[in-house]
């Protein structure tokens, strides 16, 4: 279904507790046919409520109005009980303090609560809660960080805020995966009368596991191969988060600071650079890697510094 992209003004819509957009006269913001088709296809992959929020922000021409919309979301957010403001629920790599809790409902859908000590960050967190609550685990795990660009908030967010927003989304997706896997663990257990593995099979499996590279090695290898960086630093800071309940049990390599200087970032926004790295490290993120703190620059950006 095609949607006209023209400037809008905000009006209060009390029935759903958010501000909705109404079209007004103004400049034509229409896209070319191919671009519009790509945009609509990407939006269709988002959970319904998150797609509606994206469309709402796209209908607002003024950057200031988008910023006010964020603050409005934050004002409507219910405070999170202090008992949930723990290290386990805290978003890492965020300028302000942000906590996220989630629950897998009996209906098979995820429901989130969040809070922050900053008005702007609270608005960003509330936007995600509004957009993701009520979605299925599969829908949430399929959300790509690129939707953030469609919100048109680049001018309102510093790089550190954008990185914090990414980390909020990633923590929500991680908690979603953990909740989903936890609910299905009993059904995936082998039957009590299932035959035991042969000794040779056990030995082969142990040998294969012993030659698996470390997470740091894997990150270094993949980023080197795909980005051909002029400079690459991968620092394991997992020890600073020892005992963090958000990390999978038995995992010792969970948190990394990564600095990449590469020509591959030329012409890419901060969000797209981060998306590129998250895409390359999907396997690690789904198997123990908990958080990344990223610095992504081109050689030119580094040399331009005084």
Secondary structure, DSSP 4 states (H G I P E B T S, - for coil): -----EEEEEEEETTTTEEEEEEEEEEE-PPPHHHHHHHHHHHHTS-HHHHHHHHHHHTB--HHHHHHHHHHHHHHPPPPPGGG-SGGGBPTT-SS-EEEEEEE-TTSBEEEEEEESSHHHHHHHHHHHHHHTT-BHHHHHT--TTHHHHTT-GGGS-HHHHHHHHHHHHHHHHHHHHHHHHHHHHHHSPPTTPPPPPHHHHHHHHHHHHTPPPHHHHHHHHHHHHH--SEEEEEE-GGGGTT-TTSPTT----EEEEEEE-GGGTT--HHHHHHHHHHHTHHHHTTT--EEEEEEE-HHHHHT--
